[in-house]
């Protein structure tokens, strides 16, 4: 199994601004403030974190085949 990708591009659902962010490996990120419009992103229902909802790569635990934040 390969190492997880730790960079993801988050796309704001309000203004479509894209921000590259590094994902934490030891915790979930439930909130992210868009630097462009200041909308606070939260996970969509059924997703564990903002990276799984709005990122180009899911969070590291999901990439490795386990559940996030367990």
Backbone atoms as SQL, in Angstrom:
CREATE TABLE atoms (id INTEGER PRIMARY KEY, chain TEXT, resi INTEGER, resn TEXT, atom TEXT, x REAL, y REAL, z REAL);
INSERT INTO atoms VALUES
  (1, 'A', 1, 'UNK', 'N', 0.844, -1.171, 0.000),
  (2, 'A', 1, 'UNK', 'CA', 0.000, 0.000, 0.000),
  (3, 'A', 1, 'UNK', 'C', 0.894, 1.241, 0.000),
  (4, 'A', 2, 'UNK', 'N', 0.554, 2.221, -0.800),
  (5, 'A', 2, 'UNK', 'CA', 1.375, 3.428, -0.899),
  (6, 'A', 2, 'UNK', 'C', 1.002, 4.432, 0.194),
  (7, 'A', 3, 'UNK', 'N', 1.893, 5.374, 0.396),
  (8, 'A', 3, 'UNK', 'CA', 1.644, 6.418, 1.378),
  (9, 'A', 3, 'UNK', 'C', 0.507, 7.310, 0.896),
  (10, 'A', 4, 'UNK', 'N', -0.269, 7.858, 1.828),
  (11, 'A', 4, 'UNK', 'CA', -1.372, 8.738, 1.417),
  (12, 'A', 4, 'UNK', 'C', -0.847, 10.072, 0.885),
  (13, 'A', 5, 'UNK', 'N', -1.606, 10.659, -0.004),
  (14, 'A', 5, 'UNK', 'CA', -1.329, 11.992, -0.512),
  (15, 'A', 5, 'UNK', 'C', -1.768, 12.966, 0.579),
  (16, 'A', 6, 'UNK', 'N', -0.896, 13.878, 0.965),
  (17, 'A', 6, 'UNK', 'CA', -1.217, 14.781, 2.068),
  (18, 'A', 6, 'UNK', 'C', -1.646, 16.176, 1.627),
  (19, 'A', 7, 'UNK', 'N', -1.576, 16.441, 0.330),
  (20, 'A', 7, 'UNK', 'CA', -2.043, 17.722, -0.194),
  (21, 'A', 7, 'UNK', 'C', -3.348, 17.523, -0.939),
  (22, 'A', 8, 'UNK', 'N', -4.244, 18.472, -0.787),
  (23, 'A', 8, 'UNK', 'CA', -5.524, 18.415, -1.466),
  (24, 'A', 8, 'UNK', 'C', -5.924, 19.833, -1.836),
  (25, 'A', 9, 'UNK', 'N', -6.663, 19.977, -2.896),
  (26, 'A', 9, 'UNK', 'CA', -7.178, 21.285, -3.273),
  (27, 'A', 9, 'UNK', 'C', -8.644, 21.331, -2.882),
  (28, 'A', 10, 'UNK', 'N', -8.957, 22.222, -1.945),
  (29, 'A', 10, 'UNK', 'CA', -10.334, 22.411, -1.501),
  (30, 'A', 10, 'UNK', 'C', -10.997, 23.444, -2.402),
  (31, 'A', 11, 'UNK', 'N', -12.213, 23.132, -2.875),
  (32, 'A', 11, 'UNK', 'CA', -12.972, 24.057, -3.707),
  (33, 'A', 11, 'UNK', 'C', -14.184, 24.530, -2.929),
  (34, 'A', 12, 'UNK', 'N', -14.272, 25.827, -2.725),
  (35, 'A', 12, 'UNK', 'CA', -15.388, 26.409, -1.991),
  (36, 'A', 12, 'UNK', 'C', -16.670, 26.244, -2.806),
  (37, 'A', 13, 'UNK', 'N', -17.740, 25.719, -2.190),
  (38, 'A', 13, 'UNK', 'CA', -18.993, 25.544, -2.928),
  (39, 'A', 13, 'UNK', 'C', -19.720, 26.868, -3.199),
  (40, 'A', 14, 'UNK', 'N', -19.345, 27.918, -2.487),
  (41, 'A', 14, 'UNK', 'CA', -20.010, 29.211, -2.670),
  (42, 'A', 14, 'UNK', 'C', -19.388, 30.035, -3.794),
  (43, 'A', 15, 'UNK', 'N', -18.061, 30.198, -3.771),
  (44, 'A', 15, 'UNK', 'CA', -17.415, 31.082, -4.748),
  (45, 'A', 15, 'UNK', 'C', -16.508, 30.338, -5.732),
  (46, 'A', 16, 'UNK', 'N', -16.345, 29.016, -5.533),
  (47, 'A', 16, 'UNK', 'CA', -15.527, 28.150, -6.397),
  (48, 'A', 16, 'UNK', 'C', -14.026, 28.432, -6.289),
  (49, 'A', 17, 'UNK', 'N', -13.613, 29.205, -5.300),
  (50, 'A', 17, 'UNK', 'CA', -12.193, 29.465, -5.076),
  (51, 'A', 17, 'UNK', 'C', -11.503, 28.160, -4.687),
  (52, 'A', 18, 'UNK', 'N', -10.305, 27.943, -5.213),
  (53, 'A', 18, 'UNK', 'CA', -9.538, 26.740, -4.912),
  (54, 'A', 18, 'UNK', 'C', -8.351, 27.095, -4.029),
  (55, 'A', 19, 'UNK', 'N', -8.162, 26.304, -2.969),
  (56, 'A', 19, 'UNK', 'CA', -7.070, 26.515, -2.028),
  (57, 'A', 19, 'UNK', 'C', -6.352, 25.205, -1.799),
  (58, 'A', 20, 'UNK', 'N', -5.043, 25.190, -1.992),
  (59, 'A', 20, 'UNK', 'CA', -4.268, 23.990, -1.684),
  (60, 'A', 20, 'UNK', 'C', -4.012, 23.964, -0.184),
  (61, 'A', 21, 'UNK', 'N', -4.270, 22.816, 0.437),
  (62, 'A', 21, 'UNK', 'CA', -4.083, 22.679, 1.881),
  (63, 'A', 21, 'UNK', 'C', -3.466, 21.324, 2.199),
  (64, 'A', 22, 'UNK', 'N', -2.691, 21.302, 3.260),
  (65, 'A', 22, 'UNK', 'CA', -2.111, 20.043, 3.735),
  (66, 'A', 22, 'UNK', 'C', -3.077, 19.421, 4.734),
  (67, 'A', 23, 'UNK', 'N', -3.324, 18.141, 4.560),
  (68, 'A', 23, 'UNK', 'CA', -4.248, 17.434, 5.442),
  (69, 'A', 23, 'UNK', 'C', -3.527, 16.959, 6.694),
  (70, 'A', 24, 'UNK', 'N', -4.176, 17.076, 7.836),
  (71, 'A', 24, 'UNK', 'CA', -3.570, 16.537, 9.051),
  (72, 'A', 24, 'UNK', 'C', -3.613, 15.011, 9.009),
  (73, 'A', 25, 'UNK', 'N', -2.631, 14.385, 9.614),
  (74, 'A', 25, 'UNK', 'CA', -2.604, 12.912, 9.648),
  (75, 'A', 25, 'UNK', 'C', -3.050, 12.383, 10.998),
  (76, 'A', 26, 'UNK', 'N', -3.196, 13.268, 11.989),
  (77, 'A', 26, 'UNK', 'CA', -3.525, 12.814, 13.338),
  (78, 'A', 26, 'UNK', 'C', -4.877, 13.302, 13.841),
  (79, 'A', 27, 'UNK', 'N', -5.651, 13.966, 12.984),
  (80, 'A', 27, 'UNK', 'CA', -6.975, 14.442, 13.393),
  (81, 'A', 27, 'UNK', 'C', -7.803, 14.741, 12.155),
  (82, 'A', 28, 'UNK', 'N', -9.106, 14.893, 12.358),
  (83, 'A', 28, 'UNK', 'CA', -10.004, 15.277, 11.266),
  (84, 'A', 28, 'UNK', 'C', -10.112, 16.786, 11.216),
  (85, 'A', 29, 'UNK', 'N', -10.403, 17.290, 10.046),
  (86, 'A', 29, 'UNK', 'CA', -10.637, 18.729, 9.916),
  (87, 'A', 29, 'UNK', 'C', -12.090, 18.923, 9.539),
  (88, 'A', 30, 'UNK', 'N', -12.864, 19.384, 10.499),
  (89, 'A', 30, 'UNK', 'CA', -14.304, 19.541, 10.302),
  (90, 'A', 30, 'UNK', 'C', -14.692, 20.903, 9.767),
  (91, 'A', 31, 'UNK', 'N', -13.788, 21.881, 9.860),
  (92, 'A', 31, 'UNK', 'CA', -14.084, 23.229, 9.398),
  (93, 'A', 31, 'UNK', 'C', -12.917, 23.766, 8.575),
  (94, 'A', 32, 'UNK', 'N', -13.247, 24.584, 7.592),
  (95, 'A', 32, 'UNK', 'CA', -12.228, 25.282, 6.807),
  (96, 'A', 32, 'UNK', 'C', -12.845, 26.583, 6.322),
  (97, 'A', 33, 'UNK', 'N', -12.197, 27.705, 6.577),
  (98, 'A', 33, 'UNK', 'CA', -12.713, 28.984, 6.123),
  (99, 'A', 33, 'UNK', 'C', -12.106, 29.336, 4.778),
  (100, 'A', 34, 'UNK', 'N', -12.958, 29.570, 3.799),
  (101, 'A', 34, 'UNK', 'CA', -12.488, 29.963, 2.470),
  (102, 'A', 34, 'UNK', 'C', -11.771, 31.302, 2.585),
  (103, 'A', 35, 'UNK', 'N', -10.531, 31.387, 2.102),
  (104, 'A', 35, 'UNK', 'CA', -9.803, 32.651, 2.193),
  (105, 'A', 35, 'UNK', 'C', -10.349, 33.726, 1.263),
  (106, 'A', 36, 'UNK', 'N', -11.185, 33.337, 0.314),
  (107, 'A', 36, 'UNK', 'CA', -11.722, 34.301, -0.644),
  (108, 'A', 36, 'UNK', 'C', -13.028, 34.934, -0.158),
  (109, 'A', 37, 'UNK', 'N', -14.020, 34.115, 0.194),
  (110, 'A', 37, 'UNK', 'CA', -15.342, 34.647, 0.559),
  (111, 'A', 37, 'UNK', 'C', -15.670, 34.479, 2.041),
  (112, 'A', 38, 'UNK', 'N', -14.791, 33.821, 2.789),
  (113, 'A', 38, 'UNK', 'CA', -14.929, 33.609, 4.237),
  (114, 'A', 38, 'UNK', 'C', -16.054, 32.653, 4.627),
  (115, 'A', 39, 'UNK', 'N', -16.591, 31.911, 3.659),
  (116, 'A', 39, 'UNK', 'CA', -17.564, 30.866, 3.984),
  (117, 'A', 39, 'UNK', 'C', -16.855, 29.777, 4.771),
  (118, 'A', 40, 'UNK', 'N', -17.503, 29.291, 5.822),
  (119, 'A', 40, 'UNK', 'CA', -16.937, 28.196, 6.605),
  (120, 'A', 40, 'UNK', 'C', -17.466, 26.882, 6.045),
  (121, 'A', 41, 'UNK', 'N', -16.557, 26.088, 5.496),
  (122, 'A', 41, 'UNK', 'CA', -16.933, 24.788, 4.943),
  (123, 'A', 41, 'UNK', 'C', -17.043, 23.784, 6.073),
  (124, 'A', 42, 'UNK', 'N', -18.059, 22.934, 5.994),
  (125, 'A', 42, 'UNK', 'CA', -18.272, 21.826, 6.919),
  (126, 'A', 42, 'UNK', 'C', -18.500, 20.577, 6.082),
  (127, 'A', 43, 'UNK', 'N', -18.224, 19.394, 6.618),
  (128, 'A', 43, 'UNK', 'CA', -18.429, 18.173, 5.826),
  (129, 'A', 43, 'UNK', 'C', -19.888, 18.023, 5.392),
  (130, 'A', 44, 'UNK', 'N', -20.067, 17.475, 4.209),
  (131, 'A', 44, 'UNK', 'CA', -21.415, 17.136, 3.736),
  (132, 'A', 44, 'UNK', 'C', -21.922, 15.951, 4.545),
  (133, 'A', 45, 'UNK', 'N', -23.245, 15.778, 4.653),
  (134, 'A', 45, 'UNK', 'CA', -23.773, 14.615, 5.377),
  (135, 'A', 45, 'UNK', 'C', -23.180, 13.314, 4.828),
  (136, 'A', 46, 'UNK', 'N', -22.692, 12.475, 5.730),
  (137, 'A', 46, 'UNK', 'CA', -22.100, 11.202, 5.338),
  (138, 'A', 46, 'UNK', 'C', -20.595, 11.245, 5.147),
  (139, 'A', 47, 'UNK', 'N', -20.025, 12.443, 5.051),
  (140, 'A', 47, 'UNK', 'CA', -18.576, 12.580, 4.933),
  (141, 'A', 47, 'UNK', 'C', -17.982, 12.863, 6.302),
  (142, 'A', 48, 'UNK', 'N', -16.721, 12.498, 6.469),
  (143, 'A', 48, 'UNK', 'CA', -16.089, 12.636, 7.785),
  (144, 'A', 48, 'UNK', 'C', -15.359, 13.955, 7.965),
  (145, 'A', 49, 'UNK', 'N', -14.983, 14.616, 6.872),
  (146, 'A', 49, 'UNK', 'CA', -14.208, 15.847, 7.009),
  (147, 'A', 49, 'UNK', 'C', -14.350, 16.700, 5.749),
  (148, 'A', 50, 'UNK', 'N', -13.832, 17.929, 5.816),
  (149, 'A', 50, 'UNK', 'CA', -13.949, 18.838, 4.670),
  (150, 'A', 50, 'UNK', 'C', -13.165, 18.341, 3.463),
  (151, 'A', 51, 'UNK', 'N', -12.082, 17.597, 3.679),
  (152, 'A', 51, 'UNK', 'CA', -11.305, 17.087, 2.547),
  (153, 'A', 51, 'UNK', 'C', -12.086, 16.022, 1.780),
  (154, 'A', 52, 'UNK', 'N', -12.837, 15.196, 2.492),
  (155, 'A', 52, 'UNK', 'CA', -13.651, 14.181, 1.808),
  (156, 'A', 52, 'UNK', 'C', -14.813, 14.821, 1.053),
  (157, 'A', 53, 'UNK', 'N', -15.282, 15.971, 1.508),
  (158, 'A', 53, 'UNK', 'CA', -16.404, 16.635, 0.854),
  (159, 'A', 53, 'UNK', 'C', -15.987, 17.565, -0.280),
  (160, 'A', 54, 'UNK', 'N', -14.906, 18.318, -0.096),
  (161, 'A', 54, 'UNK', 'CA', -14.573, 19.384, -1.037),
  (162, 'A', 54, 'UNK', 'C', -13.177, 19.290, -1.630),
  (163, 'A', 55, 'UNK', 'N', -12.414, 18.269, -1.274),
  (164, 'A', 55, 'UNK', 'CA', -11.035, 18.170, -1.720),
  (165, 'A', 55, 'UNK', 'C', -10.836, 17.291, -2.937),
  (166, 'A', 56, 'UNK', 'N', -9.677, 17.455, -3.560),
  (167, 'A', 56, 'UNK', 'CA', -9.317, 16.606, -4.696),
  (168, 'A', 56, 'UNK', 'C', -8.850, 15.237, -4.226),
  (169, 'A', 57, 'UNK', 'N', -8.450, 15.134, -2.952),
  (170, 'A', 57, 'UNK', 'CA', -8.055, 13.860, -2.350),
  (171, 'A', 57, 'UNK', 'C', -8.783, 13.704, -1.031),
  (172, 'A', 58, 'UNK', 'N', -9.295, 12.501, -0.746),
  (173, 'A', 58, 'UNK', 'CA', -9.912, 12.285, 0.565),
  (174, 'A', 58, 'UNK', 'C', -8.848, 12.285, 1.655),
  (175, 'A', 59, 'UNK', 'N', -9.279, 12.335, 2.894),
  (176, 'A', 59, 'UNK', 'CA', -8.339, 12.376, 4.015),
  (177, 'A', 59, 'UNK', 'C', -7.483, 11.105, 4.074),
  (178, 'A', 60, 'UNK', 'N', -6.312, 11.183, 4.726),
  (179, 'A', 60, 'UNK', 'CA', -5.398, 10.037, 4.771),
  (180, 'A', 60, 'UNK', 'C', -6.012, 8.720, 5.268),
  (181, 'A', 61, 'UNK', 'N', -6.819, 8.702, 6.347),
  (182, 'A', 61, 'UNK', 'CA', -7.390, 7.415, 6.752),
  (183, 'A', 61, 'UNK', 'C', -8.270, 6.777, 5.671),
  (184, 'A', 62, 'UNK', 'N', -9.056, 7.580, 4.980),
  (185, 'A', 62, 'UNK', 'CA', -9.911, 7.054, 3.909),
  (186, 'A', 62, 'UNK', 'C', -9.054, 6.561, 2.749),
  (187, 'A', 63, 'UNK', 'N', -7.978, 7.272, 2.419),
  (188, 'A', 63, 'UNK', 'CA', -7.074, 6.820, 1.362),
  (189, 'A', 63, 'UNK', 'C', -6.464, 5.460, 1.691),
  (190, 'A', 64, 'UNK', 'N', -6.244, 5.211, 2.999),
  (191, 'A', 64, 'UNK', 'CA', -5.637, 3.944, 3.426),
  (192, 'A', 64, 'UNK', 'C', -6.663, 2.837, 3.670),
  (193, 'A', 65, 'UNK', 'N', -7.944, 3.137, 3.396),
  (194, 'A', 65, 'UNK', 'CA', -8.971, 2.106, 3.459),
  (195, 'A', 65, 'UNK', 'C', -9.642, 1.939, 4.801),
  (196, 'A', 66, 'UNK', 'N', -9.447, 2.871, 5.716),
  (197, 'A', 66, 'UNK', 'CA', -10.144, 2.778, 6.996),
  (198, 'A', 66, 'UNK', 'C', -11.101, 3.940, 7.125),
  (199, 'A', 67, 'UNK', 'N', -11.874, 3.919, 8.184),
  (200, 'A', 67, 'UNK', 'CA', -12.796, 5.026, 8.377),
  (201, 'A', 67, 'UNK', 'C', -12.066, 6.190, 9.033),
  (202, 'A', 68, 'UNK', 'N', -12.478, 7.354, 8.701),
  (203, 'A', 68, 'UNK', 'CA', -11.846, 8.551, 9.239),
  (204, 'A', 68, 'UNK', 'C', -12.322, 8.789, 10.667),
  (205, 'A', 69, 'UNK', 'N', -11.448, 9.292, 11.478),
  (206, 'A', 69, 'UNK', 'CA', -11.779, 9.728, 12.831),
  (207, 'A', 69, 'UNK', 'C', -12.267, 8.612, 13.734),
  (208, 'A', 70, 'UNK', 'N', -11.868, 7.399, 13.483),
  (209, 'A', 70, 'UNK', 'CA', -12.342, 6.316, 14.345),
  (210, 'A', 70, 'UNK', 'C', -11.345, 6.016, 15.434);
